[in-house]
Amino acid sequence: MLEGSAADSDGFSGLYKATFDNVAAYLEKKEERLQQQLHKKRRHNPAPGPGGETRRVTSGDAAAQS
């Protein structure tokens, strides 16, 4: 083997990539994002009425109902 090679030296042991367990933090942030998206969708599109459909009154509908 080579004299003074990196394999023999302990000076490089700290250079290896450290591993972190950030899965829990990732899943927590993902859940927060999903809740925010769901909240935005519910604000934008209200829940369906008793007939199962949402109905918006337009100017033509308002005149027809009078």
C-alpha positions in Angstrom: 0.0 0.0 0.0 1.0 3.6 -0.3 2.7 5.2 2.6 0.6 7.9 4.2 -2.5 7.1 2.2 -5.8 8.4 3.3 -7.0 4.9 4.3 -4.3 4.7 6.9 -4.8 8.2 8.2 -7.3 9.0 10.9 -7.3 12.7 9.8 -10.1 12.0 7.3 -12.6 10.3 9.6 -14.5 13.6 10.3 -14.9 14.3 6.6 -17.5 11.6 6.0 -21.0 12.9 5.5 -23.0 13.0 8.7 -26.4 11.4 8.7 -29.3 13.1 10.4 -32.7 11.7 11.2 -34.9 14.5 10.1 -37.8 12.4 8.9 -40.0 13.4 11.9 -39.5 17.1 11.2 -40.1 16.6 7.5 -43.4 14.7 8.2 -44.5 17.4 10.6 -43.9 20.2 8.1 -45.6 18.2 5.3 -48.7 17.7 7.5 -48.7 21.5 8.1 -48.5 22.2 4.4 -51.3 19.8 3.6 -53.5 21.4 6.3 -52.8 24.8 4.9 -53.7 23.7 1.4 -56.9 22.1 2.7 -57.8 25.2 4.6 -57.3 27.4 1.5 -59.4 25.0 -0.7 -62.3 25.1 1.8 -62.2 28.9 2.0 -62.2 29.1 -1.8 -64.8 26.3 -2.5 -67.5 26.1 0.2 -68.9 22.7 1.2 -71.8 21.4 -0.9 -75.3 22.2 0.2 -78.0 19.7 1.2 -78.5 18.7 -2.5 -74.9 17.8 -2.8 -74.2 20.6 -5.3 -73.0 24.2 -4.7 -74.9 26.8 -6.5 -73.9 30.4 -7.1 -76.4 33.0 -7.9 -75.6 34.9 -11.0 -77.2 38.1 -12.2 -79.4 36.1 -14.7 -80.5 33.7 -11.9 -81.4 36.6 -9.6 -83.7 38.1 -12.3 -85.3 34.8 -12.9 -86.1 34.2 -9.2 -87.9 37.6 -8.8 
